[in-house]
Amino acid sequence: MPQQHVCSEIKNRFAGNSAAEIVDSIRVLVRTEQLKPGRTLPSGRELTAVPGVNANAVAAAYKRLVSARIVLARGRLGTVIRRARS
């Protein structure tokens, strides 16, 4: 799935602009395997290029996803989907 398409998929899954909605959108994409382990999420800058997406909400959402161990933040290398723990 191309990065631009990932941005659109995330945005299409939420009506507002809250961090919780972004987190839920990404969780659904991971659960339905539309985003697979090792996949790099769009950067905050790429995601905020989508109309209606707020940079603060994206930053808060990514922090929550890291805390929930859904993604791994790799600094300049990006934020990637973690492998499922077995």
DSSP file (Angstrom, degrees, kcal/mol; ACC not computed):
  #  RESIDUE AA STRUCTURE BP1 BP2  ACC     N-H-->O    O-->H-N    N-H-->O    O-->H-N    TCO  KAPPA ALPHA  PHI   PSI    X-CA   Y-CA   Z-CA
    1    1 A M              0   0    0      0, 0.0     5,-0.1     0, 0.0    33,-0.0   0.000 360.0 360.0 360.0 118.6    0.0    0.0    0.0
    2    2 A P     >  -     0   0    0      0, 0.0     4,-2.1     0, 0.0     3,-0.4  -0.223 360.0-112.3 -61.3 152.0    1.7    3.3   -1.1
    3    3 A Q  H  > S+     0   0    0      1,-0.2     4,-2.4     2,-0.2     5,-0.2   0.883 117.2  53.2 -53.3 -44.1    2.3    5.9    1.6
    4    4 A Q  H  > S+     0   0    0      1,-0.2     4,-2.0     2,-0.2    -1,-0.2   0.890 109.1  49.7 -61.7 -38.2   -0.2    8.4    0.1
    5    5 A H  H  > S+     0   0    0     -3,-0.4     4,-2.8     2,-0.2    -1,-0.2   0.882 107.7  53.9 -67.7 -37.9   -2.8    5.6    0.2
    6    6 A V  H  X S+     0   0    0     -4,-2.1     4,-2.6     2,-0.2    -2,-0.2   0.925 107.8  50.9 -61.0 -44.4   -2.0    4.8    3.8
    7    7 A C  H  X S+     0   0    0     -4,-2.4     4,-2.4     1,-0.2    -2,-0.2   0.929 112.4  46.4 -57.8 -46.2   -2.6    8.5    4.7
    8    8 A S  H  X S+     0   0    0     -4,-2.0     4,-2.9     2,-0.2    -2,-0.2   0.902 111.1  51.8 -65.2 -41.5   -5.9    8.5    3.0
    9    9 A E  H  X S+     0   0    0     -4,-2.8     4,-0.9     2,-0.2    -1,-0.2   0.915 111.0  47.8 -61.6 -43.5   -7.0    5.2    4.6
   10   10 A I  H >< S+     0   0    0     -4,-2.6     3,-0.8     1,-0.2     4,-0.3   0.949 115.0  45.4 -62.5 -48.3   -6.2    6.6    8.1
   11   11 A K  H >< S+     0   0    0     -4,-2.4     3,-1.4     1,-0.2    -2,-0.2   0.882 108.4  56.9 -63.5 -39.3   -8.1    9.8    7.4
   12   12 A N  H 3< S+     0   0    0     -4,-2.9    -1,-0.2     1,-0.3    -2,-0.2   0.716 100.3  60.6 -66.0 -19.9  -11.1    7.9    5.8
   13   13 A R  T << S+     0   0    0     -4,-0.9     2,-0.4    -3,-0.8    -1,-0.3   0.517 102.9  52.8 -89.4  -5.1  -11.5    5.9    9.0
   14   14 A F    <   -     0   0    0     -3,-1.4    -1,-0.0    -4,-0.3     8,-0.0  -0.985  57.7-158.8-134.4 148.4  -12.1    8.9   11.3
   15   15 A A  S    S+     0   0    0     -2,-0.4    -1,-0.1    -3,-0.0     2,-0.0   0.800  78.2  33.5 -90.5 -32.3  -14.5   11.8   11.2
   16   16 A G  S    S-     0   0    0      2,-0.1    -2,-0.1    37,-0.0     0, 0.0   0.049  85.6-104.3-105.5-147.5  -12.8   14.2   13.5
   17   17 A N        +     0   0    0     36,-0.1     2,-0.2    -2,-0.0    37,-0.2  -0.078  63.9 130.8-138.6  35.1   -9.2   15.1   14.3
   18   18 A S     >  -     0   0    0      1,-0.1     4,-1.8    39,-0.0     3,-0.2  -0.611  63.0-124.4 -95.0 155.4   -8.5   13.6   17.7
   19   19 A A  H  > S+     0   0    0     -2,-0.2     4,-2.8     1,-0.2     5,-0.2   0.886 112.0  58.3 -59.9 -39.3   -5.5   11.4   18.6
   20   20 A A  H  > S+     0   0    0      1,-0.2     4,-2.6     2,-0.2    -1,-0.2   0.885 105.7  49.0 -60.1 -38.9   -7.9    8.7   19.8
   21   21 A E  H  > S+     0   0    0      2,-0.2     4,-2.2    -3,-0.2    -1,-0.2   0.879 111.1  49.1 -69.2 -37.5   -9.5    8.5   16.3
   22   22 A I  H  X S+     0   0    0     -4,-1.8     4,-2.4     2,-0.2    -2,-0.2   0.927 112.0  49.2 -66.0 -44.3   -6.1    8.3   14.6
   23   23 A V  H  X S+     0   0    0     -4,-2.8     4,-2.8     1,-0.2    -2,-0.2   0.942 111.8  48.7 -58.5 -48.7   -5.1    5.5   17.0
   24   24 A D  H  X S+     0   0    0     -4,-2.6     4,-2.3     1,-0.2    -1,-0.2   0.896 109.9  52.7 -59.7 -40.8   -8.3    3.6   16.4
   25   25 A S  H  X S+     0   0    0     -4,-2.2     4,-2.1     1,-0.2    -1,-0.2   0.928 112.2  44.0 -60.8 -46.1   -7.8    4.0   12.6
   26   26 A I  H  X S+     0   0    0     -4,-2.4     4,-2.3     2,-0.2    -2,-0.2   0.895 110.7  55.0 -68.9 -39.4   -4.3    2.6   12.7
   27   27 A R  H  X S+     0   0    0     -4,-2.8     4,-3.1    -5,-0.2    -1,-0.2   0.916 109.0  48.5 -57.9 -43.0   -5.4   -0.2   15.1
   28   28 A V  H  X S+     0   0    0     -4,-2.3     4,-2.5     1,-0.2     6,-0.3   0.922 110.6  50.2 -63.8 -44.1   -8.1   -1.3   12.6
   29   29 A L  H  <>S+     0   0    0     -4,-2.1     5,-2.1     1,-0.2     6,-2.1   0.862 114.8  44.4 -63.4 -35.4   -5.6   -1.2    9.7
   30   30 A V  H ><5S+     0   0    0     -4,-2.3     3,-1.5     4,-0.2    -2,-0.2   0.931 113.2  50.0 -72.3 -46.8   -3.2   -3.4   11.7
   31   31 A R  H 3<5S+     0   0    0     -4,-3.1    -2,-0.2     1,-0.3    -3,-0.2   0.863 113.1  46.0 -60.9 -37.4   -5.9   -5.8   12.9
   32   32 A T  T 3<5S-     0   0    0     -4,-2.5    -1,-0.3    -5,-0.2    -2,-0.2   0.346 114.3-120.0 -88.5   7.1   -7.2   -6.3    9.4
   33   33 A E  T < 5S+     0   0    0     -3,-1.5    -3,-0.2     2,-0.3     3,-0.2   0.703  79.6 125.0  61.8  24.1   -3.7   -6.7    8.1
   34   34 A Q  S   <S+     0   0    0     -5,-2.1     2,-0.5     1,-0.3    -4,-0.2   0.747  81.2  42.4 -77.3 -25.3   -3.9   -3.7    5.8
   35   35 A L  S    S-     0   0    0     -6,-2.1    -1,-0.3    -9,-0.1    -2,-0.3  -0.984  89.2-162.8-117.4 116.4   -0.8   -2.5    7.6
   36   36 A K    >   -     0   0    0     -2,-0.5     3,-2.2    -3,-0.2    45,-0.3  -0.593  32.6 -77.2 -99.9 158.8    1.6   -5.4    8.2
   37   37 A P  T 3  S+     0   0    0      0, 0.0    45,-0.2     0, 0.0    -1,-0.1  -0.223 119.1  27.9 -52.2 138.9    4.5   -5.7   10.6
   38   38 A G  T 3  S+     0   0    0     43,-2.9     2,-0.2     1,-0.3    44,-0.1   0.211  87.2 133.3  91.9 -14.6    7.6   -3.9    9.4
   39   39 A R    <   -     0   0    0     -3,-2.2    42,-2.3    43,-0.1     2,-0.5  -0.509  55.7-129.8 -71.0 132.7    5.5   -1.4    7.5
   40   40 A T  B     -A   80   0A   0     -2,-0.2    40,-0.3    40,-0.2     3,-0.1  -0.718  19.3-133.9 -84.6 128.9    6.6    2.2    8.0
   41   41 A L        -     0   0    0     38,-3.8    38,-0.4    -2,-0.5     3,-0.1  -0.388  35.4 -86.8 -73.7 158.8    3.8    4.6    8.9
   42   42 A P        -     0   0    0      0, 0.0    -1,-0.1     0, 0.0    37,-0.0  -0.344  50.6-104.9 -61.2 147.9    3.5    8.0    7.2
   43   43 A S     >  -     0   0    0      1,-0.1     4,-2.5    -3,-0.1     5,-0.2  -0.280  31.0-106.6 -66.2 162.0    5.6   10.7    8.8
   44   44 A G  H  > S+     0   0    0      1,-0.2     4,-2.4     2,-0.2     5,-0.2   0.893 122.9  53.6 -56.6 -39.7    3.7   13.3   10.8
   45   45 A R  H  > S+     0   0    0      2,-0.2     4,-0.6     1,-0.2    -1,-0.2   0.909 109.3  47.4 -63.1 -43.2    4.4   15.7    8.0
   46   46 A E  H >4 S+     0   0    0      1,-0.2     3,-0.6     2,-0.2     4,-0.3   0.914 113.6  47.8 -64.3 -42.5    2.9   13.4    5.4
   47   47 A L  H >< S+     0   0    0     -4,-2.5     3,-1.3     1,-0.2    -2,-0.2   0.867 107.9  53.9 -69.6 -35.9   -0.2   12.7    7.5
   48   48 A T  H 3< S+     0   0    0     -4,-2.4     5,-0.3     1,-0.3    -1,-0.2   0.618  92.4  73.9 -75.2  -9.6   -0.8   16.3    8.2
   49   49 A A  T << S+     0   0    0     -4,-0.6    -1,-0.3    -3,-0.6    -2,-0.2   0.710  77.6  91.8 -71.4 -18.6   -0.8   17.1    4.5
   50   50 A V  S X  S-     0   0    0     -3,-1.3     3,-1.9    -4,-0.3    -3,-0.0  -0.649  97.5-102.7 -74.6 126.8   -4.2   15.3    4.4
   51   51 A P  T 3  S+     0   0    0      0, 0.0    -1,-0.1     0, 0.0     3,-0.1  -0.223 104.0  20.3 -53.8 133.4   -6.8   18.1    4.9
   52   52 A G  T 3  S+     0   0    0      1,-0.3     2,-0.5    -4,-0.2    -3,-0.1   0.413  90.1 123.0  90.7  -1.0   -8.3   18.1    8.4
   53   53 A V    <   -     0   0    0     -3,-1.9     2,-0.4    -5,-0.3    -1,-0.3  -0.850  50.8-147.1-100.0 126.6   -5.4   16.3   10.1
   54   54 A N     >  -     0   0    0     -2,-0.5     4,-2.0   -37,-0.2     5,-0.2  -0.729  10.9-138.7 -95.9 135.9   -3.7   18.2   13.0
   55   55 A A  H  > S+     0   0    0     -2,-0.4     4,-2.5     1,-0.2     5,-0.2   0.870 103.9  52.7 -61.1 -39.7    0.0   17.8   13.8
   56   56 A N  H  > S+     0   0    0      1,-0.2     4,-2.3     2,-0.2    -1,-0.2   0.889 109.0  50.1 -65.0 -38.5   -0.6   17.7   17.5
   57   57 A A  H  > S+     0   0    0      2,-0.2     4,-2.5     1,-0.2    -2,-0.2   0.898 110.9  49.4 -66.0 -40.5   -3.2   14.9   17.2
   58   58 A V  H  X S+     0   0    0     -4,-2.0     4,-2.7     2,-0.2     5,-0.2   0.940 111.5  48.5 -64.0 -47.0   -0.8   12.9   15.0
   59   59 A A  H  X S+     0   0    0     -4,-2.5     4,-2.0     1,-0.2    -2,-0.2   0.918 114.1  46.1 -60.2 -44.2    2.1   13.3   17.5
   60   60 A A  H  X S+     0   0    0     -4,-2.3     4,-2.1     2,-0.2    -1,-0.2   0.899 112.6  51.0 -65.4 -40.5   -0.1   12.3   20.4
   61   61 A A  H  X S+     0   0    0     -4,-2.5     4,-2.4     2,-0.2    -2,-0.2   0.926 109.5  49.2 -63.4 -45.5   -1.5    9.3   18.5
   62   62 A Y  H  X S+     0   0    0     -4,-2.7     4,-2.0     1,-0.2    -1,-0.2   0.889 110.1  52.0 -63.7 -38.4    1.9    8.0   17.6
   63   63 A K  H  X S+     0   0    0     -4,-2.0     4,-2.4    -5,-0.2    -1,-0.2   0.908 110.3  48.7 -62.7 -41.4    3.0    8.3   21.2
   64   64 A R  H  X S+     0   0    0     -4,-2.1     4,-2.1     1,-0.2    -2,-0.2   0.896 109.9  51.6 -64.9 -39.8    0.0    6.3   22.3
   65   65 A L  H  <>S+     0   0    0     -4,-2.4     5,-2.5     2,-0.2     6,-1.2   0.869 110.2  48.9 -66.0 -36.3    0.7    3.7   19.7
   66   66 A V  H ><5S+     0   0    0     -4,-2.0     3,-1.5     3,-0.2    -2,-0.2   0.934 111.3  49.6 -65.8 -46.3    4.3    3.4   20.9
   67   67 A S  H 3<5S+     0   0    0     -4,-2.4    -2,-0.2     1,-0.3    -1,-0.2   0.852 109.7  51.2 -61.1 -35.0    3.1    3.1   24.5
   68   68 A A  T 3<5S-     0   0    0     -4,-2.1    -1,-0.3    -5,-0.2    -2,-0.2   0.449 112.8-123.2 -81.6  -0.4    0.6    0.4   23.4
   69   69 A R  T < 5S+     0   0    0     -3,-1.5    -3,-0.2     2,-0.2    -2,-0.1   0.809  79.6 119.8  61.2  32.8    3.5   -1.5   21.7
   70   70 A I  S   <S+     0   0    0     -5,-2.5    12,-2.7     1,-0.2     2,-0.3   0.783  77.5  23.7 -90.1 -35.2    1.7   -1.4   18.4
   71   71 A V  E    S-B   81   0A   0     -6,-1.2     2,-0.5    10,-0.3    10,-0.2  -0.843  70.2-136.4-127.1 164.7    4.4    0.6   16.7
   72   72 A L  E     -B   80   0A   0      8,-2.7     8,-2.5    -2,-0.3     2,-0.5  -0.990  17.4-140.2-123.2 121.8    8.1    1.2   17.2
   73   73 A A  E     +B   79   0A   0     -2,-0.5     6,-0.2     6,-0.2     3,-0.1  -0.710  20.2 178.9 -83.3 126.8    9.5    4.7   16.9
   74   74 A R    >   -     0   0    0      4,-2.3     3,-2.1    -2,-0.5     5,-0.1  -0.070  33.4-130.1-119.3  31.9   12.9    4.7   15.1
   75   75 A G  G >  S+     0   0    0      1,-0.3     3,-1.8     2,-0.2    -1,-0.4  -0.336  86.6   3.2  59.8-127.3   13.6    8.4   15.0
   76   76 A R  G 3  S+     0   0    0      1,-0.3    -1,-0.3    -3,-0.1     3,-0.1   0.666 127.3  66.7 -67.0 -15.3   14.6    9.5   11.5
   77   77 A L  G <  S-     0   0    0     -3,-2.1    -1,-0.3     1,-0.3    -2,-0.2   0.589 109.2-120.1 -82.0  -9.6   14.0    6.0   10.2
   78   78 A G    <   -     0   0    0     -3,-1.8    -4,-2.3    -4,-0.1     2,-0.5  -0.393  28.1 -61.1 104.8 179.9   10.3    6.4   10.9
   79   79 A T  E     - B   0  73A   0    -38,-0.4   -38,-3.8    -6,-0.2     2,-0.3  -0.937  54.3-167.7-109.9 123.8    7.6    4.7   12.9
   80   80 A V  E     -AB  40  72A   0     -8,-2.5    -8,-2.7    -2,-0.5     2,-0.3  -0.818  27.6-104.4-118.7 153.4    7.0    1.0   12.0
   81   81 A I  E     - B   0  71A   0    -42,-2.3   -43,-2.9   -45,-0.3   -10,-0.3  -0.568  42.8-129.2 -71.3 129.7    4.4   -1.6   12.8
   82   82 A R        -     0   0    0    -12,-2.7     2,-0.2    -2,-0.3   -43,-0.1  -0.396  22.5-101.6 -77.6 157.4    5.7   -4.0   15.4
   83   83 A R        -     0   0    0    -46,-0.1    -1,-0.1     1,-0.1     2,-0.1  -0.555  47.1 -99.6 -72.6 143.5    5.5   -7.7   15.0
   84   84 A A        -     0   0    0     -2,-0.2     2,-0.3     1,-0.1    -1,-0.1  -0.399  35.5-121.4 -65.9 139.2    2.7   -9.3   17.0
   85   85 A R              0   0    0      1,-0.1    -1,-0.1    -2,-0.1    -3,-0.0  -0.644 360.0 360.0 -81.5 138.6    3.9  -10.9   20.2
   86   86 A S              0   0    0     -2,-0.3    -1,-0.1     0, 0.0    -2,-0.0   0.426 360.0 360.0-110.2 360.0    3.1  -14.5   20.6
